[in-house]
Amino acid sequence: MNVREELLFDFSINMPRLLVSGQTCIIDNVKKIVFITETSIIVDNGQRFSAINGDRLRVKMIEEERMVVTGELHSIEFYSGKTGGFHEE
């Protein structure tokens, strides 16, 4: 990836961006929360959706399109845009 592509990727505001470390996950570009339980959190990132699956999931912070989730993380899934999988009627 060249510098230009990397900068475009870093500043994309409609794509999911997740940083995972240990039992903490930071999700950027959160437009809205679609679904939330102790085992699954699904968020709308604009053009895509992100799903975090695990146990004892807790939202520790929501601020300026950023969400911090803690718990035992098992998997992260990405779903394509509004025309597939999840969508509003």
Secondary structure by P-SEA (a helix, b strand, c coil): ccaaaaaaaaacccbbbbbbcccbbbbccccccccccccbbbbbcccbbbbbbbcccccccccccbbbbbccccbbbbbbccccccccc
